[in-house]
Amino acid sequence: MAARRISSLLTRSLSASSSASVSLLSSLGKSSSKNGSFKRFSTATALEELVVPPVQISYTQNLIDGKFVDAASGKTFPTYDPRTGEVIAHVAEGDAEDINRAVAAARKAFGEGPWPKMTPYERSRILLRFADLVEKHSEELAALETWNNGKPHEQAAKSELPLLIRLFHYYAGWADKIHGLTVPADGPHHVQTLHEPIGVAGQIIPWNFPLIMFAWKVGPALACGNTIVLKTAEQTPLTALYVAKLFHEAGLPPGVLNVVSGYGPTAGAALVSHMDVDKVAFTGSTDTGKIVLELAAKSNLKPVTLELGGKSPFIVCKDADVDKAVELAHFALFFNQGQCCCAGSRTFVHERVYDEFLEKAKARALRRVVGDPFKKGVEQGPQIDSEQFEKVLRYIRSGIDSNATLECGGDRLGTRGYFIQPTVFSNVTDDMLIAKDEIFGPVQSILKFKDLDEVIRRANTSRYGLAAGVFTKNIDTANTLTRALRAGTVWINCFDVFDAAIPFGGYKMSGIGREKGIYSLHNYLQVKAVVTPLKNPAWL
């Protein structure tokens, strides 16, 4: 089950504050502490000496046409360790010229190389060999993911790497099972449909789950026979470059998978607006998704798949086992430092169990172990970077200023890196920013409701519709909420279950299209109808 409980991911942005973070516990607003002090968090490990990551950085150049190369401009940009804010390495900074070269390589590989002429079974074997190589190098990959991203090493090693391998096994299984149909016609014609690869796919992945998002994008595209230009998130370029090298060791022909690191306004915009890219898939913020959609339309009207933001409700019904509900709600929000697009960030609790839930949720947050993500037992590492760190602290200040009750947390942890205390607010109302906006951090907002009609209306009053959680013992209640909630995924008495076959995507402004499962294949295929006359057919 551990390998299944992985959350998704997206690149998030909000204008960063230039001011240094300040203590929020002294800010105006309500505090549930009677004497003005809070219990100590289980965070001592954050202040100890940090573990030296057990991995070497081997790949920092762009991968174009099967070779690692410097950026055309010769520029590099720094990538950081979020535990300290210190530079890990300097990575080739791709821009429009690098995208042009990568697209040209992908187009040549699609039109002239061996890839389109391989049998689906041969493509499947390459995907399987790649999965085997990932398993062989899983220790290095898990360490590199933690070092560059800040997520707990146990999470990366025990959950995310196994899921990465499973995803490529899954898509390898699909490669030789993609086929069209024979369609009956009203006259003497033989009609068949062909499912053909769409061509060159441009893909942009986020920083919160770099390896998992690599699999969600690359797996179905290659299974369908496409070629790829993938842009990494500038915060986390290292693991995508590493696994791209493994793909070539597995026998992937040059030019089929190209990886360019760089910034969104330069490399990202060039990829999305490129006239020789046939399809774009993007995971990131809703605001950036709008820009991607506009650029794709203004160029060659290429189809776009978008997996965007969320503000998912987690609904605790009056019949809930409170202890279990508290633990699941805690996981739904705080997993991956709260940096999940589908995080259960609006915790709706029935008034009958609200007070008990609140006290236990606060106690659970205070027990959460925050510290060096390489250390065993640490549940929460740092936020990804200074921009995200400052954004979360601004939202915490907003909650205090809006007169929500700060139950615990509310400040940074330590003096270096981007660690934030697990934070819980009560007495939250729907009009507060912390209840409306995607915070993308360890901030739990707990709201009270009276009945199902009310919570359905309030849960659906959001511009997002990515996911929802329901905690109840009553199957009728579960069925009512499942059908009423306008969200792409509804988890009943569970959360963040992400099997390879389960589709993922959102309603409303949470995106277009679906990732994973059979539905993801539709994103990378064209359907062609072929009609042939029949002379004197024996049957129609």
C-alpha positions as CSV (number, residue, x, y, z in Angstrom):
1,M,0.0,0.0,0.0
2,A,2.9,2.4,0.7
3,A,3.8,2.5,-3.0
4,R,0.2,3.4,-3.8
5,R,-0.1,6.3,-1.4
6,I,1.7,8.9,-3.5
7,S,0.4,12.3,-4.2
8,S,0.5,14.2,-7.4
9,L,2.3,17.2,-8.1
10,L,2.4,20.6,-9.5
11,T,4.5,23.7,-9.9
12,R,3.0,26.5,-7.9
13,S,3.6,30.2,-8.0
14,L,2.6,33.3,-6.1
15,S,4.5,36.6,-6.1
16,A,7.3,36.2,-3.5
17,S,7.7,38.6,-0.7
18,S,11.1,40.2,-0.5
19,S,10.8,40.7,3.3
20,A,12.4,38.2,5.6
21,S,10.1,35.9,7.5
22,V,9.1,37.0,10.9
23,S,7.5,35.3,13.9
24,L,3.8,34.9,13.3
25,L,2.9,33.8,16.8
26,S,3.2,37.4,18.0
27,S,0.9,38.7,15.2
28,L,-2.6,40.0,15.9
29,G,-5.3,37.3,15.8
30,K,-6.7,34.5,17.9
31,S,-4.6,31.8,19.5
32,S,-5.9,28.8,21.2
33,S,-3.1,28.8,23.7
34,K,-4.2,30.0,27.1
35,N,-0.9,31.3,28.3
36,G,0.5,32.4,24.9
37,S,2.8,29.5,24.4
38,F,2.6,26.4,22.3
39,K,3.7,22.8,23.0
40,R,7.0,21.9,21.6
41,F,6.9,20.2,18.2
42,S,8.7,16.9,17.6
43,T,11.3,18.8,15.5
44,A,14.6,18.5,17.3
45,T,16.2,16.7,14.4
46,A,15.8,19.8,12.2
47,L,18.4,21.6,14.3
48,E,21.0,18.9,14.3
49,E,23.9,18.4,11.9
50,L,22.6,17.5,8.5
51,V,23.3,14.1,6.8
52,V,25.7,14.2,3.8
53,P,23.6,12.9,0.8
54,P,24.9,9.5,-0.2
55,V,25.0,10.2,-3.9
56,Q,27.1,12.0,-6.5
57,I,25.7,14.4,-9.1
58,S,26.6,13.0,-12.5
59,Y,24.3,14.8,-15.0
60,T,23.8,18.5,-15.3
61,Q,23.7,19.1,-19.0
62,N,20.7,19.0,-21.3
63,L,20.1,15.7,-23.1
64,I,19.5,16.3,-26.8
65,D,19.6,13.7,-29.5
66,G,21.0,11.1,-27.2
67,K,23.9,13.3,-26.0
68,F,24.5,15.4,-22.9
69,V,25.3,18.9,-24.1
70,D,25.8,22.4,-22.7
71,A,23.2,25.0,-23.3
72,A,23.6,26.8,-26.6
73,S,24.2,30.1,-24.7
74,G,26.7,28.4,-22.4
75,K,24.6,29.6,-19.4
76,T,24.0,27.6,-16.3
77,F,21.6,28.1,-13.3
78,P,22.0,27.0,-9.7
79,T,19.9,24.2,-8.2
80,Y,19.6,24.2,-4.4
81,D,19.4,22.0,-1.3
82,P,16.1,23.2,0.4
83,R,17.5,22.0,3.8
84,T,20.0,24.9,3.7
85,G,19.4,27.0,0.7
86,E,22.9,26.2,-0.5
87,V,23.8,25.4,-4.1
88,I,24.0,21.7,-5.0
89,A,25.1,22.1,-8.6
90,H,24.9,24.3,-11.7
91,V,22.7,23.0,-14.5
92,A,22.7,23.9,-18.2
93,E,20.1,26.7,-18.7
94,G,18.2,25.9,-21.8
95,D,16.3,28.5,-23.7
96,A,14.6,28.8,-27.1
97,E,17.6,27.7,-29.1
98,D,18.0,24.5,-27.0
99,I,14.3,23.8,-27.4
100,N,14.7,24.2,-31.2
101,R,17.5,21.7,-31.2
102,A,15.6,19.3,-29.1
103,V,12.4,19.5,-31.2
104,A,14.4,19.0,-34.3
105,A,16.0,15.9,-32.8
106,A,12.6,14.6,-31.7
107,R,11.0,15.3,-35.2
108,K,13.9,13.5,-36.9
109,A,13.5,10.5,-34.6
110,F,9.8,10.4,-35.2
111,G,10.0,10.7,-39.0
112,E,13.2,8.9,-39.9
113,G,14.6,7.0,-37.0
114,P,14.1,3.4,-35.9
115,W,11.5,4.3,-33.2
116,P,8.4,4.5,-35.4
117,K,9.3,1.4,-37.2
118,M,9.8,-0.7,-34.1
119,T,7.1,-3.2,-33.3
120,P,5.1,-2.3,-30.2
121,Y,6.6,-5.4,-28.5
122,E,10.1,-4.0,-29.1
123,R,9.0,-0.7,-27.6
124,S,7.6,-2.6,-24.6
125,R,10.8,-4.4,-24.0
126,I,12.7,-1.0,-23.9
127,L,10.3,0.3,-21.3
128,L,10.7,-2.9,-19.2
129,R,14.5,-2.7,-19.4
130,F,14.3,0.9,-18.3
131,A,12.2,-0.1,-15.3
132,D,14.8,-2.7,-14.4
133,L,17.6,-0.1,-14.5
134,V,15.6,2.3,-12.3
135,E,15.3,-0.5,-9.8
136,K,19.0,-1.2,-10.0
137,H,19.8,2.5,-9.3
138,S,16.9,3.2,-7.0
139,E,19.1,4.1,-4.0
140,E,20.9,6.8,-5.9
141,L,17.7,8.1,-7.3
142,A,15.9,8.3,-4.0
143,A,18.9,10.1,-2.4
144,L,19.0,12.6,-5.3
145,E,15.3,13.2,-5.2
146,T,15.4,14.0,-1.5
147,W,18.5,16.2,-1.8
148,N,17.1,18.3,-4.6
149,N,13.4,18.3,-3.4
150,G,13.5,18.0,0.4
151,K,11.0,15.2,0.7
152,P,11.6,12.5,3.3
153,H,14.1,9.9,2.0
154,E,11.9,7.1,3.4
155,Q,9.0,8.4,1.3
156,A,11.2,8.6,-1.9
157,A,12.8,5.2,-1.4
158,K,9.9,3.1,-0.1
159,S,6.9,4.7,-1.9
160,E,7.9,6.8,-4.9
161,L,10.6,4.7,-6.5
162,P,8.5,1.5,-6.4
163,L,5.6,3.4,-7.9
164,L,7.9,4.8,-10.6
165,I,8.9,1.3,-11.5
166,R,5.3,0.0,-11.4
167,L,4.2,2.8,-13.7
168,F,6.6,1.9,-16.4
169,H,5.7,-1.8,-16.1
170,Y,2.1,-0.7,-16.6
171,Y,2.8,1.3,-19.7
172,A,5.1,-1.3,-21.1
173,G,2.1,-3.7,-20.9
174,W,0.0,-1.2,-23.0
175,A,2.5,-0.8,-25.8
176,D,1.4,-3.8,-27.8
177,K,-2.3,-3.6,-27.0
178,I,-3.1,-0.3,-28.7
179,H,-5.3,-0.9,-31.7
180,G,-8.2,0.5,-33.7
181,L,-11.6,-0.9,-34.6
182,T,-13.6,-2.2,-37.5
183,V,-16.7,-0.1,-37.9
184,P,-19.9,-1.3,-39.6
185,A,-21.1,1.2,-42.3
186,D,-24.5,1.7,-43.9
187,G,-23.3,0.9,-47.4
188,P,-20.8,-1.4,-49.2
189,H,-17.7,0.0,-47.5
190,H,-15.0,-1.5,-45.2
191,V,-14.3,1.0,-42.4
192,Q,-11.5,0.7,-39.9
193,T,-9.9,3.1,-37.4
194,L,-6.2,3.4,-36.8
195,H,-4.8,4.7,-33.5
196,E,-1.6,6.5,-34.5
197,P,1.0,8.3,-32.4
198,I,0.4,12.0,-32.3
199,G,4.1,12.9,-33.1
200,V,6.4,15.2,-31.1
201,A,5.1,15.7,-27.5
202,G,6.2,18.7,-25.5
203,Q,6.0,18.0,-21.7
204,I,6.5,20.2,-18.7
205,I,6.8,18.6,-15.3
206,P,6.6,20.1,-11.8
207,W,9.0,20.1,-8.8
208,N,6.9,18.4,-6.1
209,F,7.1,14.9,-7.5
210,P,9.7,15.0,-10.2
211,L,10.2,11.3,-10.8
212,I,6.5,10.4,-10.5
213,M,5.5,13.2,-12.9
214,F,8.2,12.0,-15.3
215,A,6.5,8.6,-15.4
216,W,3.0,10.1,-15.8
217,K,4.1,12.0,-18.8
218,V,6.8,9.9,-20.5
219,G,5.3,6.5,-19.9
220,P,2.1,6.8,-22.0
221,A,3.8,9.0,-24.7
222,L,6.4,6.4,-25.4
223,A,4.0,3.4,-25.1
224,C,2.0,5.1,-27.9
225,G,5.1,5.5,-30.1
226,N,5.7,9.3,-29.8
227,T,8.9,11.2,-29.4
228,I,9.3,13.7,-26.5
229,V,10.9,17.0,-25.5
230,L,10.6,17.3,-21.7
231,K,11.3,20.4,-19.7
232,T,12.1,19.9,-16.0
233,A,11.1,22.2,-13.2
234,E,14.0,24.6,-12.7
235,Q,13.9,23.7,-8.9
236,T,14.4,20.0,-9.5
237,P,16.2,19.1,-12.7
238,L,18.6,16.4,-11.4
239,T,16.6,13.2,-11.3
240,A,14.9,13.6,-14.7
241,L,18.4,13.9,-16.3
242,Y,19.6,10.8,-14.4
243,V,16.7,8.6,-15.5
244,A,16.8,9.9,-19.1
245,K,20.4,8.6,-19.2
246,L,19.0,5.2,-18.0
247,F,16.5,5.2,-20.8
248,H,19.3,5.3,-23.4
249,E,21.1,2.5,-21.6
250,A,17.9,0.5,-22.0
251,G,18.1,0.9,-25.8
252,L,16.0,4.0,-26.5
253,P,17.1,5.5,-29.8
254,P,18.7,8.9,-29.9
255,G,16.2,11.8,-30.2
256,V,13.2,9.9,-28.9
257,L,13.5,11.4,-25.4
258,N,15.1,14.9,-25.0
259,V,15.4,16.7,-21.7
260,V,16.0,20.4,-21.4
261,S,16.3,22.3,-18.1
262,G,15.4,25.9,-17.9
263,Y,12.9,28.5,-16.9
264,G,9.3,28.8,-17.8
265,P,9.3,32.2,-19.6
266,T,12.2,31.1,-21.8
267,A,12.4,27.3,-22.3
268,G,8.8,26.5,-21.3
269,A,7.2,29.2,-23.5
270,A,9.4,28.2,-26.4
271,L,8.3,24.6,-26.1
272,V,4.6,25.3,-25.8
273,S,4.5,27.8,-28.7
274,H,6.8,25.7,-31.0
275,M,5.2,25.2,-34.4
276,D,6.7,21.7,-34.8
277,V,5.4,20.3,-31.5
278,D,2.2,18.3,-32.0
279,K,1.0,18.1,-28.4
280,V,1.7,19.6,-25.0
281,A,1.2,18.1,-21.5
282,F,1.6,20.4,-18.5
283,T,1.4,20.0,-14.8
284,G,1.5,23.2,-12.7
285,S,-0.4,26.1,-11.4
286,T,-3.8,27.1,-12.8
287,D,-2.5,30.6,-13.7
288,T,0.4,29.1,-15.7
289,G,-1.9,26.6,-17.3
290,K,-3.9,29.4,-18.8
291,I,-0.8,30.8,-20.3
292,V,0.1,27.3,-21.7
293,L,-3.3,27.0,-23.3
294,E,-3.1,30.4,-24.8
295,L,0.4,29.9,-26.3
296,A,-0.6,26.5,-27.7
297,A,-3.7,28.0,-29.4
298,K,-1.8,31.0,-30.8
299,S,0.9,28.8,-32.4
300,N,-0.4,25.7,-34.2
301,L,-3.5,25.0,-32.1
302,K,-1.9,21.9,-30.6
303,P,-3.9,19.9,-28.2
304,V,-3.1,20.4,-24.5
305,T,-3.4,18.2,-21.4
306,L,-3.4,20.2,-18.2
307,E,-3.2,18.9,-14.6
308,L,-3.5,22.0,-12.4
309,G,-4.3,23.3,-9.0
310,G,-6.7,22.1,-6.3
311,K,-8.4,23.0,-3.0
312,S,-9.7,19.5,-2.2
313,P,-12.4,19.1,0.5
314,F,-11.9,16.3,3.1
315,I,-15.3,15.7,4.7
316,V,-15.5,14.1,8.1
317,C,-19.1,12.9,8.7
318,K,-20.9,12.7,12.0
319,D,-20.5,8.9,12.2
320,A,-16.8,8.9,11.7
321,D,-14.3,7.1,13.9
322,V,-12.6,10.3,15.0
323,D,-9.1,8.9,15.7
324,K,-8.9,7.3,12.3
325,A,-10.4,10.4,10.6
326,V,-7.8,12.6,12.3
327,E,-4.9,10.5,11.1
328,L,-6.2,10.3,7.5
329,A,-7.0,14.0,7.4
330,H,-3.5,14.7,8.7
331,F,-2.0,12.6,6.0
332,A,-4.2,14.1,3.3
333,L,-2.9,17.6,4.1
334,F,0.6,17.3,5.4
335,F,2.0,14.6,3.1
336,N,5.0,15.9,1.1
337,Q,5.2,19.0,3.2
338,G,1.6,19.9,2.0
339,Q,3.0,20.3,-1.5
340,C,0.4,18.2,-3.3
341,C,-2.1,19.4,-5.9
342,C,-4.8,17.2,-4.4
343,A,-4.0,17.9,-0.7
344,G,-7.1,17.7,1.5
345,S,-6.7,21.4,2.3
346,R,-10.3,22.1,3.4
347,T,-11.1,19.8,6.3
348,F,-14.9,19.9,6.8
349,V,-15.9,18.3,10.1
350,H,-19.5,17.7,11.3
351,E,-20.5,19.8,14.3
352,R,-21.2,16.7,16.3
353,V,-17.5,15.6,16.3
354,Y,-15.9,18.9,15.6
355,D,-14.5,19.7,19.1
356,E,-13.0,16.2,19.6
357,F,-11.6,16.2,16.1
358,L,-10.0,19.6,16.5
359,E,-8.2,18.7,19.7
360,K,-6.9,15.5,18.3
361,A,-5.9,17.1,15.0
362,K,-3.9,19.7,16.9
363,A,-2.2,17.0,19.0
364,R,-1.3,15.1,15.9
365,A,0.3,18.1,14.3
366,L,2.3,18.8,17.4
367,R,3.7,15.2,17.2
368,R,4.7,15.5,13.6
369,V,8.4,15.1,13.2
370,V,10.0,17.8,11.1
371,G,13.7,17.7,10.3
372,D,16.4,16.6,7.9
373,P,14.6,14.4,5.4
374,F,17.5,12.0,5.2
375,K,17.0,11.0,8.8
376,K,14.9,8.0,9.7
377,G,11.5,8.8,11.2
378,V,11.3,12.3,9.9
379,E,7.8,12.9,8.5
380,Q,8.3,16.4,7.0
381,G,11.2,18.1,5.4
382,P,11.6,21.7,4.1
383,Q,9.5,23.5,1.5
384,I,11.0,23.5,-1.9
385,D,12.6,27.0,-2.0
386,S,12.5,30.5,-0.6
387,E,9.6,31.6,-2.8
388,Q,7.3,28.8,-1.6
389,F,8.5,29.2,1.9
390,E,7.6,32.9,2.0
391,K,4.3,32.2,0.2
392,V,3.2,29.7,2.9
393,L,4.1,32.2,5.7
394,R,2.1,34.9,4.0
395,Y,-0.9,32.7,3.9
396,I,-0.5,31.9,7.6
397,R,-0.4,35.6,8.4
398,S,-3.5,36.0,6.3
399,G,-5.3,33.4,8.4
400,I,-4.3,35.1,11.6
401,D,-5.4,38.5,10.2
402,S,-8.7,37.0,9.1
403,N,-9.4,36.0,12.8
404,A,-9.1,32.3,12.2
405,T,-7.8,30.6,15.4
406,L,-4.2,29.5,15.2
407,E,-4.2,26.2,17.1
408,C,-0.5,25.4,16.6
409,G,2.5,26.2,14.4
410,G,2.5,29.3,12.4
411,D,6.2,30.0,12.1
412,R,9.4,28.9,10.5
413,L,11.5,26.2,12.2
414,G,15.2,26.9,12.8
415,T,17.2,29.6,11.2
416,R,18.3,28.0,7.9
417,G,16.6,26.2,5.1
418,Y,12.9,26.3,4.4
419,F,11.3,24.4,7.3
420,I,7.8,25.4,8.5
421,Q,6.0,24.2,11.6
422,P,2.9,22.1,11.0
423,T,0.1,24.6,11.3
424,V,-3.5,24.1,12.2
425,F,-6.3,26.7,12.0
426,S,-9.8,26.4,13.4
427,N,-12.9,28.6,13.1
428,V,-12.1,29.0,9.4
429,T,-14.8,30.4,7.2
430,D,-15.3,29.9,3.5
431,D,-14.4,33.5,2.6
432,M,-10.9,33.4,4.1
433,L,-8.0,33.1,1.7
434,I,-6.7,30.1,3.6
435,A,-10.0,28.4,2.7
436,K,-10.1,29.5,-1.0
437,D,-6.5,29.6,-2.3
438,E,-4.1,26.7,-2.9
439,I,-1.5,27.3,-0.2
440,F,0.7,24.3,-1.1
441,G,2.2,24.0,2.4
442,P,1.7,22.4,5.8
443,V,-1.4,24.4,6.8
444,Q,-4.6,22.6,7.8
445,S,-7.8,24.6,7.8
446,I,-10.6,23.0,9.8
447,L,-14.2,24.1,9.0
448,K,-17.5,23.1,10.7
449,F,-20.7,21.9,8.9
450,K,-24.2,20.9,10.0
451,D,-25.6,18.6,7.3
452,L,-24.9,17.0,3.9
453,D,-26.7,19.6,1.8
454,E,-24.6,22.3,3.4
455,V,-21.2,20.6,3.0
456,I,-22.0,19.6,-0.6
457,R,-22.8,23.2,-1.5
458,R,-19.7,24.6,0.3
459,A,-17.3,21.9,-1.0
460,N,-18.4,22.6,-4.6
461,T,-18.1,26.4,-4.2
462,S,-14.6,26.5,-5.4
463,R,-12.9,27.2,-8.8
464,Y,-11.1,23.9,-8.4
465,G,-12.3,20.4,-8.7
466,L,-9.3,18.1,-8.5
467,A,-10.1,15.7,-5.7
468,A,-12.1,15.1,-2.5
469,G,-12.1,12.8,0.5
470,V,-15.0,11.4,2.4
471,F,-14.8,9.7,5.8
472,T,-18.0,7.9,6.9
473,K,-19.3,4.5,7.9
474,N,-22.5,4.9,6.0
475,I,-22.6,3.6,2.4
476,D,-25.6,5.8,1.6
477,T,-23.8,8.9,2.8
478,A,-20.7,7.9,0.8
479,N,-22.8,7.3,-2.3
480,T,-24.6,10.7,-2.0
481,L,-21.3,12.6,-1.6
482,T,-19.5,10.6,-4.3
483,R,-22.0,11.7,-6.9
484,A,-22.6,15.2,-5.7
485,L,-18.9,16.4,-5.4
486,R,-17.6,18.0,-8.5
487,A,-14.1,16.5,-8.5
488,G,-12.1,14.2,-10.7
489,T,-11.3,11.8,-7.8
490,V,-13.3,11.0,-4.7
491,W,-11.5,8.9,-2.1
492,I,-13.8,7.1,0.4
493,N,-12.2,6.3,3.8
494,C,-8.7,6.6,2.1
495,F,-6.7,9.3,0.4
496,D,-3.9,9.6,-2.2
497,V,-4.3,6.1,-3.5
498,F,-2.5,6.3,-6.9
499,D,-2.4,2.9,-8.6
500,A,-1.0,3.1,-12.1
501,A,-4.4,2.2,-13.6
502,I,-6.5,4.8,-11.8
503,P,-7.1,8.0,-13.9
504,F,-6.2,11.3,-12.3
505,G,-7.4,14.8,-13.4
506,G,-9.8,17.6,-12.5
507,Y,-13.0,19.3,-13.0
508,K,-13.4,23.1,-13.6
509,M,-10.1,25.0,-13.3
510,S,-8.2,22.0,-12.1
511,G,-7.3,20.9,-15.6
512,I,-8.1,19.2,-18.9
513,G,-7.8,15.5,-19.6
514,R,-6.6,12.6,-17.4
515,E,-3.3,11.2,-16.4
516,K,-2.6,7.5,-15.8
517,G,-4.6,4.5,-16.7
518,I,-6.1,3.8,-20.2
519,Y,-7.3,7.4,-20.3
520,S,-3.8,8.8,-20.5
521,L,-3.2,6.9,-23.8
522,H,-5.9,9.0,-25.4
523,N,-3.7,12.1,-24.9
524,Y,-1.0,10.7,-27.2
525,L,-3.0,9.1,-30.1
526,Q,-4.7,10.4,-33.2
527,V,-7.7,8.5,-34.6
528,K,-7.7,8.0,-38.3
529,A,-10.7,6.5,-40.2
530,V,-9.9,4.4,-43.3
531,V,-12.8,3.7,-45.7
532,T,-12.5,1.3,-48.6
533,P,-15.3,0.4,-51.1
534,L,-16.4,-3.2,-51.2
535,K,-17.4,-4.9,-54.5
536,N,-20.2,-7.5,-54.2
537,P,-19.7,-8.1,-50.5
538,A,-21.1,-11.3,-49.1
539,W,-22.3,-9.5,-46.0
540,L,-22.3,-5.9,-44.6
